[in-house]
Amino acid sequence: MHAVRAIFVLCSMLVPLVAHAQEPPRKATVTVFVLTAAGLISDFDGADAQRRRNIGDTVQAMEAGMGWANLHSTAKGQEPIFCAPHVFHPSAEQSIDLIRRAVKNNPDAGKEPWEVVLLLALEETYPCPPK
C-alpha cells in the first residue's frame, strides 16, 4: 500500500511538470504607464501626506536628473536647455508648482507626460541668455 501511495504522490508531482512543458511559449509584453501633467497635479492635490511626499520626491529627483543632464551637456560644449541659478534646490512644492503653472498657462500641456512639461517649464522659467 505504501508503494502505491508513493507512486501516486510521485505521479501527481510530475503532472504539473508535464502540463507546464506543453504550454506554448508566451510572448513578453510591456505595459507602459504614462502619467500626464494634469494627472500628476490631481494625484498630488488629492493625496495624503505620505503620498504627497512620495510624489514630491519623484518630481524633485526628475528635476535633479534634468539638471545633471543639462550640466553634462554644457560640459561637452552643447547649449544648455535651461539656465537655473547656481544655487538651485527647489522644494517639491516649487517643482510641482512649475508644472501647475505650465498647465494653467497652456491647458493642452496637461495632456502631456509630466516629465516633458517639467522640462519645458524649466526652460521657460530659467531661459538662457542669448549668445
Helices and strands as residue ranges (DSSP letters): H 2-21, H 37-46, H 49-75, H 92-105, G 107-111, H 114-125
